[in-house]
Amino acid sequence: MPRRWLLLVVVAALLAAFLLLDLGRYLNLELVRSQQAVLRGWYESQPLATAAAFFLLYVTIATLSLPAAWIVTVAAGAIFGLLVGTVIVSFASSIGATLAFLGSRYLFRDAVQARFHERLAAVNRGIERDGALYLFTLRLVPLLPFFAVNLLMGLTPIRTGTYYVASQLGMLFHTTAYVYAGTQIAQIRSVRDVFSPGLLLAFAAIGVLPLIARKAIDRLQARRVYAGWPRPARFDRNLVVIGAGSAGLVAAYIAAAVRARVTLVEKHRMGGDCLNTGCVPSKAMIRTSRLLASLRQARALGLRRAEADFDFGEVMERVQRVVARIEPHDSVARYSALGVECVQGEATIRSPWSVEVRAADGTQRTLTTRGIVIAAGARPLVPPIPGLEEIGYLTSDTVWSLRTLPARLLVLGGGPVGCELAQAFARFGAKVVQVEKAPRIMTREDPEVSVSVTERFRAEGIEVLVGHEAKRFERDAGEKVLVAECEGREVRIAFDSVLLALGRVANTAGYGLETLGIPVSGARRIEVDEFMATRFPNIYACGDVASPYQFTHVAAHTAWYAAVNALFGSFRRYRADFDVIPWATFTDPEVARVGLNETEAKAKGIACEVTRYGIDDLDRAIADGAAYGFVKVLTMPGKDTILGATIVGEQAAELIGEFVTAMRHDIGLNQILGTIHVYPTLAEANKYVAGNWKRARVTRGQWAVLEAFQAWRRGETGVAALLGRLPALFSDKRRAYDDPALDKA
Ligand SMILES: Cc1cc2nc3c(=O)[nH]c(=O)nc-3n(C[C@H](O)[C@H](O)[C@H](O)COP(=O)(O)OP(=O)(O)OC[C@H]3O[C@@H](n4cnc5c(N)ncnc54)[C@H](O)[C@@H]3O)c2cc1C
């Protein structure tokens, strides 16, 4: 038997013995009162031995959390008097509480944290920050029973030393009160005689005092950062937003919607990265490249031949027309009509309350403001690879100006941007070589996702070179060459153009962060707290400049918190939650994810069950000539609660929506299975994966019961036949049937 179980059994046996033998009957006030003289006699004749025996008894009672602690505490007063009694009980109860806490930690913490890791993340953070205060208050205002506090706190990351000290201090007040009551034992009849409502109120007041003090200290600290920055008596604006990308636009919109006076400063183009150089142009380009890929599939779709006559330059012109078509959504005209003051120019934060704007013509103005939201975005990472500057390069900022297709395109980077653009260019006819330092592309996803995408890329003629590190660029006989290193050997790759897709770095320099001492984190983003606030409580940051996820929808999500907290934070602040963040990579096959994947679950030690459904088996996918990919769902062990989902296949980004809603609103796989999905659609894949999950949980025993029932209904079953099925009833939880046809049932 594992040691943990042994301990659990011993504790359970001791508790059971206490209850079954009714040992509690020896621990009552009457007995203490009647035996007080004898007990005191013992103490007077053998003070050390009596105190030690009492101490051990108390520790045992506290460790096992037996419901007798208050009587024994009163007894301490009756036997030892106020001072000695308080000292004995204070140490014994704290040691007992800590032992119970350690027991709970040893028995349950790993399992509970592994299972509910995501949900407990916020609790863990709170405990790490303010655990001592919470515990002190819990001890002082005993809303939770003694044993529950020990049990629950054992599951958290609070340090044992902190637990001991906070418990001892928190319990000292009660201990003293009970021990004092023991010195007056002749007058008390029950626990109510020890605690008057007035005394309880006083404890409650002492209990919340530290929390109030903590809040006051927080406020004082927050004020201290403003030292040396004189605060204007009045502000021209409620909010200045720096950057009119996805994040800045949402922040400004929210401010205008709640009638704040808001100024949005943009130094380049309204709409930022997403509209001008990111999501919109890339998806417009991918649309045309997909059409080309479909045409190449013509024979498979029953056509003899289908060819496209196209000019790459015209395709890129259409991309710009798409951008222009969407531009009005993010335009100065639209935002001005919404009530936002839009200012063209470069913003620099001069003080926590003022932002200077320099226009293109050199004119400057200073805006005073109650709050600032920084939404300055990110830019492509350009690493200092020798020879790169001399040879010239493209990034996601500049690639859109191409009008001639490079014959040989080298794509550096195997992340989402690199993969989307590598495939699009290859489909237009460029000979694409994709170079990635890691052992696989799309490293953020599970290895099987990388395999699916890599296989398709290679089938389409893209040369995917993983484990290749770019070392330098050279010119060789007039040709541009990348010299890369793979397993210690040099590899030379000739190309005509190189596209850098090596990640994006937040814009954190040159607009005042340095002067104000606003720190940038190790991940080279603006350091913000859970409210998206910088070290200045009135300066917030959102979007790519501060967010761990660089997506448009996350930029908008974080912008909501930044704007609302900047405008209303003095009254109520909202914690940005990153619990259910979906994203997609628009390659073919498309890849979409929400929540955990298997790799992350393993790395974080989170227990989960994995269920798959192969889209190659889906009717609609077969009809569409898109029978490839899979849906993979992670659930809590033994439950249908979804921890994460990954979809690879046609329209994965649309299909993931159902799992996003499910996770956000605690809908489990049982409910997805119980939902009618239109036939024939790709969305049925979501239902079928839920079906696979359900079937995997039917045991052979359950199937055997059903078979026996049906046989009995047919009048076939005799006692012998029923007995014959018995072994199956006790078999393990293995799947009874593995017939894919059942997926459709
Ligand atoms: C090729 C590509 C494809 C992408 N595809 C997708 C996709 O399909 N889906 C998705 O969700 N995301 C996608 N993204 C990511 C997405 O574009 C970004 O996450 C999003 O645009 C970030 O928005 P933001 O507001 O934080 O920053 P940005 O959009 O970069 O906006 C920041 C703005 O701040 C301005 N600015 C900076 N400093 C100052 C200053 N001092 N004064 C005034 N203005 C300033 C900049 O000019 C810029 O306009 C893609 C990105 C790329 C590169």
PDBQT file of the ligand as one rigid body, heavy atoms in Angstrom, charges set to zero:
ROOT
HETATM    1  C1  LIG A 801       1.378  38.703 -40.790  1.00  0.00    +0.000 C 
HETATM    2  C2  LIG A 801       0.545  38.756 -39.553  1.00  0.00    +0.000 A 
HETATM    3  C3  LIG A 801      -0.640  38.075 -39.509  1.00  0.00    +0.000 A 
HETATM    4  C4  LIG A 801      -1.425  38.109 -38.364  1.00  0.00    +0.000 A 
HETATM    5  N1  LIG A 801      -2.591  37.422 -38.364  1.00  0.00    +0.000 NA
HETATM    6  C5  LIG A 801      -3.361  37.434 -37.261  1.00  0.00    +0.000 A 
HETATM    7  C6  LIG A 801      -4.592  36.733 -37.242  1.00  0.00    +0.000 A 
HETATM    8  O1  LIG A 801      -4.963  36.083 -38.200  1.00  0.00    +0.000 OA
HETATM    9  N2  LIG A 801      -5.346  36.794 -36.138  1.00  0.00    +0.000 N 
HETATM   10  C7  LIG A 801      -4.962  37.499 -35.029  1.00  0.00    +0.000 A 
HETATM   11  O2  LIG A 801      -5.677  37.523 -34.043  1.00  0.00    +0.000 OA
HETATM   12  N3  LIG A 801      -3.797  38.185 -35.017  1.00  0.00    +0.000 NA
HETATM   13  C8  LIG A 801      -2.993  38.170 -36.105  1.00  0.00    +0.000 A 
HETATM   14  N4  LIG A 801      -1.821  38.880 -36.106  1.00  0.00    +0.000 N 
HETATM   15  C9  LIG A 801      -1.434  39.612 -34.893  1.00  0.00    +0.000 C 
HETATM   16  C10 LIG A 801      -2.180  40.944 -34.781  1.00  0.00    +0.000 C 
HETATM   17  O3  LIG A 801      -1.962  41.690 -35.964  1.00  0.00    +0.000 OA
HETATM   18  C11 LIG A 801      -1.686  41.729 -33.574  1.00  0.00    +0.000 C 
HETATM   19  O4  LIG A 801      -1.780  40.913 -32.438  1.00  0.00    +0.000 OA
HETATM   20  C12 LIG A 801      -2.522  42.972 -33.318  1.00  0.00    +0.000 C 
HETATM   21  O5  LIG A 801      -2.530  43.794 -34.436  1.00  0.00    +0.000 OA
HETATM   22  C13 LIG A 801      -1.956  43.754 -32.128  1.00  0.00    +0.000 C 
HETATM   23  O6  LIG A 801      -2.656  44.945 -31.963  1.00  0.00    +0.000 OA
HETATM   24  P1  LIG A 801      -2.052  46.136 -31.068  1.00  0.00    +0.000 P 
HETATM   25  O7  LIG A 801      -3.095  47.198 -31.032  1.00  0.00    +0.000 OA
HETATM   26  O8  LIG A 801      -1.543  45.620 -29.817  1.00  0.00    +0.000 OA
HETATM   27  O9  LIG A 801      -0.781  46.648 -31.868  1.00  0.00    +0.000 OA
HETATM   28  P2  LIG A 801      -0.664  47.302 -33.294  1.00  0.00    +0.000 P 
HETATM   29  O10 LIG A 801      -1.726  46.858 -34.204  1.00  0.00    +0.000 OA
HETATM   30  O11 LIG A 801       0.738  47.083 -33.721  1.00  0.00    +0.000 OA
HETATM   31  O12 LIG A 801      -0.907  48.836 -33.033  1.00  0.00    +0.000 OA
HETATM   32  C14 LIG A 801       0.019  49.648 -32.378  1.00  0.00    +0.000 C 
HETATM   33  C15 LIG A 801      -0.068  51.039 -32.969  1.00  0.00    +0.000 C 
HETATM   34  O13 LIG A 801       0.617  51.931 -32.114  1.00  0.00    +0.000 OA
HETATM   35  C16 LIG A 801       1.222  52.928 -32.904  1.00  0.00    +0.000 C 
HETATM   36  N5  LIG A 801       2.264  53.546 -32.082  1.00  0.00    +0.000 N 
HETATM   37  C17 LIG A 801       3.346  52.954 -31.530  1.00  0.00    +0.000 A 
HETATM   38  N6  LIG A 801       4.046  53.846 -30.816  1.00  0.00    +0.000 NA
HETATM   39  C18 LIG A 801       3.400  55.012 -30.911  1.00  0.00    +0.000 A 
HETATM   40  C19 LIG A 801       3.652  56.314 -30.415  1.00  0.00    +0.000 A 
HETATM   41  N7  LIG A 801       4.697  56.571 -29.628  1.00  0.00    +0.000 N 
HETATM   42  N8  LIG A 801       2.787  57.303 -30.722  1.00  0.00    +0.000 NA
HETATM   43  C20 LIG A 801       1.717  57.044 -31.485  1.00  0.00    +0.000 A 
HETATM   44  N9  LIG A 801       1.439  55.849 -32.005  1.00  0.00    +0.000 NA
HETATM   45  C21 LIG A 801       2.277  54.849 -31.722  1.00  0.00    +0.000 A 
HETATM   46  C22 LIG A 801       1.733  52.131 -34.100  1.00  0.00    +0.000 C 
HETATM   47  O14 LIG A 801       1.963  52.960 -35.206  1.00  0.00    +0.000 OA
HETATM   48  C23 LIG A 801       0.591  51.148 -34.317  1.00  0.00    +0.000 C 
HETATM   49  O15 LIG A 801      -0.337  51.636 -35.257  1.00  0.00    +0.000 OA
HETATM   50  C24 LIG A 801      -1.007  38.862 -37.243  1.00  0.00    +0.000 A 
HETATM   51  C25 LIG A 801       0.197  39.569 -37.297  1.00  0.00    +0.000 A 
HETATM   52  C26 LIG A 801       0.966  39.509 -38.417  1.00  0.00    +0.000 A 
HETATM   53  C27 LIG A 801       2.245  40.257 -38.452  1.00  0.00    +0.000 C 
ENDROOT
TORSDOF 0
